Structure formats: structure tokens, C-alpha cells
Amino acid sequence: MQATPTPGPGVFGHAGGIVDNTIVYCDGVAIEAHENRRRDFVAVNNCYRGIIDEEDSRRIDWRVVDAHPGLPRYRMAAAGVGSMNGVVFVGGSNNPYNYSGIGYNGEPSEPETDAMLFDVSSGEWQLITVDGVATMDHRGLVSFGGALMTIGGMEPGQAVSNRVYRYVP
């Protein structure tokens, strides 16, 4: 069943996570259609926080929150991490790209090396250092044993990986 729609534009390649009854998601790419030329894929620098109704999870009270530090990112890994009281976002690229890792602008995309935490209590962003390889092209992040983990994705130089990455904040 349909839950409350998000307030922003439709996007793909965004990332987010849930802590308790709070969902946070950011960024992605929107499609701009044009009448006389090819469509554009435009990075979106928007972040939203939703409070999920505990009696009816289809009801979400969405609010715009401040964008995270830096440029918008495409295909970050993200997860809600209860022990950190927030949603952690890792990697991704500030240059949206096609399956090849080459940006829609024709330039090679490279992964970002840092991570960010959105604290659900304070509503503040924190840059966090992680001990791990820079990666992009993710669909998820898992919190396990005090670490954060992703599987596969792309490393620098558009190298597709079969590795399991462990990030320790």
C-alpha cells in the first residue's frame, strides 16, 4: 500500500535509512526532460526526514532538513545505526554516472572517501572518518558488530568489485 509521498522530486540513486520511527534520505538524480534535446540527469541536493506514525506506518510526516556538507552524491550506501542515533551515509560520487562509472557529463566518476552522520535527535550533520576503501554504486549499508559493511560496488577508476568492505567509524 502507498505511504505518504515524499515532498521532493522523484529521484533515483538516493540513499537513506531508518532509526526507530525516523527515516532520513538524501540526494539522488532527477530527470529533466527537454522538448528539443536529450533529457538531462541532474544531481539533487535535498534531504528529507520523515516521522513514521507508530500506529499506521503508511502515515509519514515529511520535513525538509538541511543538506549534508559538500556536494550532492549519487549511489551512496546508507543505513540507520541505532548505536549512533542516526543515519550514516558512506561513499557515493558527486558526479552521477551510468552503469560504466562514466558520468552523464562524459567524465569518469570517482567515489568520495568520507562518511556523514545525520543525528536524528539534534537534526545536525557530522562528518565522520571511516577506515575503509572509497566506494560508490551501492544499494545498501549494513551495521554489524560495531562496523558498517557494503558488498561490491565500484572502487576508484571505475573498477567493479566483488569485495565486502568493512568501515569502522
HUJO-V600156 format. One record per residue. N is the residue number from 1. RES is the residue in one small letter. PHI is phi as a letter, one per 20 degrees, with the letter a starting at -180 (NA if undefined). D_FIRST is the distance of its C-alpha to the first C-alpha in whole Angstrom. Layout:
BEGIN
N_RES_PHI_D_FIRST / N_RES_PHI_D_FIRST
END
This chain:
BEGIN
1_m_NA_0 / 2_q_f_4 / 3_a_e_6 / 4_t_g_10 / 5_p_f_12 / 6_t_f_15 / 7_p_e_18 / 8_g_e_20 / 9_p_f_20 / 10_g_f_18 / 11_v_c_20 / 12_f_c_20 / 13_g_m_22 / 14_h_e_21 / 15_a_b_21 / 16_g_a_20 / 17_g_b_20 / 18_i_c_19 / 19_v_c_22 / 20_d_l_21 / 21_n_d_18 / 22_t_d_19 / 23_i_d_18 / 24_v_c_20 / 25_y_b_20 / 26_c_b_23 / 27_d_m_24 / 28_g_o_24 / 29_v_c_25 / 30_a_d_24 / 31_i_e_25 / 32_e_d_28 / 33_a_e_29 / 34_h_c_33 / 35_e_f_34 / 36_n_d_37 / 37_r_b_37 / 38_r_f_34 / 39_r_f_31 / 40_d_d_31 / 41_f_d_29 / 42_v_d_29 / 43_a_f_29 / 44_v_d_27 / 45_n_d_28 / 46_n_d_25 / 47_c_c_24 / 48_y_c_21 / 49_r_c_20 / 50_g_c_17 / 51_i_e_18 / 52_i_e_15 / 53_d_f_15 / 54_e_f_16 / 55_e_e_15 / 56_d_b_11 / 57_s_f_10 / 58_r_f_8 / 59_r_e_11 / 60_i_c_13 / 61_d_e_17 / 62_w_e_18 / 63_r_c_21 / 64_v_f_24 / 65_v_c_26 / 66_d_g_29 / 67_a_f_29 / 68_h_f_30 / 69_p_f_34 / 70_g_n_35 / 71_l_f_34 / 72_p_f_30 / 73_r_c_29 / 74_y_d_27 / 75_r_l_26 / 76_m_f_27 / 77_a_e_26 / 78_a_b_24 / 79_a_a_23 / 80_g_f_23 / 81_v_c_26 / 82_g_g_27 / 83_s_f_30 / 84_m_d_31 / 85_n_l_28 / 86_g_a_27 / 87_v_d_25 / 88_v_d_27 / 89_f_d_27 / 90_v_c_30 / 91_g_m_32 / 92_g_n_30 / 93_s_c_32 / 94_n_e_33 / 95_n_c_34 / 96_p_g_31 / 97_y_b_31 / 98_n_e_31 / 99_y_g_31 / 100_s_f_34 / 101_g_n_34 / 102_i_e_36 / 103_g_f_35 / 104_y_g_34 / 105_n_e_37 / 106_g_n_39 / 107_e_e_40 / 108_p_f_39 / 109_s_e_36 / 110_e_c_37 / 111_p_f_35 / 112_e_e_36 / 113_t_e_37 / 114_d_d_36 / 115_a_c_33 / 116_m_c_31 / 117_l_c_30 / 118_f_d_28 / 119_d_f_29 / 120_v_f_26 / 121_s_e_29 / 122_s_e_31 / 123_g_m_29 / 124_e_d_32 / 125_w_e_32 / 126_q_c_34 / 127_l_e_36 / 128_i_c_36 / 129_t_e_38 / 130_v_d_37 / 131_d_e_40 / 132_g_a_38 / 133_v_e_38 / 134_a_f_37 / 135_t_c_34 / 136_m_b_31 / 137_d_m_28 / 138_h_d_26 / 139_r_c_22 / 140_g_a_23 / 141_l_c_25 / 142_v_c_26 / 143_s_e_28 / 144_f_b_30 / 145_g_l_34 / 146_g_n_34 / 147_a_c_33 / 148_l_d_31 / 149_m_c_30 / 150_t_c_29 / 151_i_c_30 / 152_g_m_31 / 153_g_n_31 / 154_m_c_34 / 155_e_e_37 / 156_p_g_39 / 157_g_m_41 / 158_q_l_38 / 159_a_e_38 / 160_v_f_35 / 161_s_c_35 / 162_n_d_35 / 163_r_e_36 / 164_v_d_34 / 165_y_d_34 / 166_r_d_35 / 167_y_d_35 / 168_v_d_37 / 169_p_f_36
END
